Amino acid sequence: MKILQPISKFLLWTSYILQGLVSLMFLNGAIQNLLKTDMAVEGIKTFGFPESSLLYFGLILLISTVLYLMPKTAVLGAILLTGWLGGAVATHIVHGDPVFNIFLPVIFGLIVWISIWLRFEGLRQITPVAK
């Protein structure tokens, strides 16, 4: 069994900054969905979803992001956000969107996991990159 290694302050703050940036993006999206802003309504209709689904999308994204922000549930939140982003990738592919729109959620997903990978020793131990 390995002893938990403390991480440097630089890596700790890097993880917090990355987590904060993507969380702000997710919270912004959740709030726009919950408030049914013009941009959210236009976007949901563009992808073929009914306007009534905005409430559900907003709640799911809000709950997932809050779980991601809390240290004890960060991994669960990351899993849920990864599913959310996977749905975004699938939707962009189905609609034939440009490659940039397809890979942007993938990049955000990587940032979600990198931010907690930097901070959680147990996560670093079970990933092949850490060995």
Residue pairs with C-beta under 8 A, 6 or more apart in sequence:
2 121
2 125
4 121
5 121
7 118
7 119
7 121
11 118
11 119
12 118
12 119
14 118
15 114
15 115
15 116
15 118
15 119
16 115
16 119
18 111
18 114
18 115
18 118
19 68
19 69
19 74
19 112
19 115
19 116
21 111
22 108
22 111
22 112
22 115
23 65
23 68
23 69
25 108
26 61
26 64
26 65
26 68
26 81
27 62
27 65
29 40
29 58
29 61
30 58
30 59
30 61
30 62
30 65
31 58
31 62
32 39
32 40
32 58
33 40
33 44
33 54
33 55
33 57
33 58
33 61
34 54
34 55
34 58
34 59
34 62
36 51
36 54
36 55
40 54
41 51
41 54
44 50
44 51
44 53
44 54
44 57
45 51
47 91
47 95
49 57
60 80
60 84
61 84
63 80
64 77
64 80
64 81
64 84
65 77
65 81
66 77
67 73
67 74
67 76
67 77
67 80
68 74
68 77
68 78
68 80
68 81
68 112
69 77
70 77
74 116
74 120
75 116
75 120
75 123
78 112
78 113
78 116
81 109
81 112
82 109
82 112
82 113
85 105
85 106
85 108
85 109
85 112
86 105
86 109
88 105
89 102
89 105
89 106
92 101
92 102
92 105
93 102
116 123
117 123
117 124
117 127
124 130
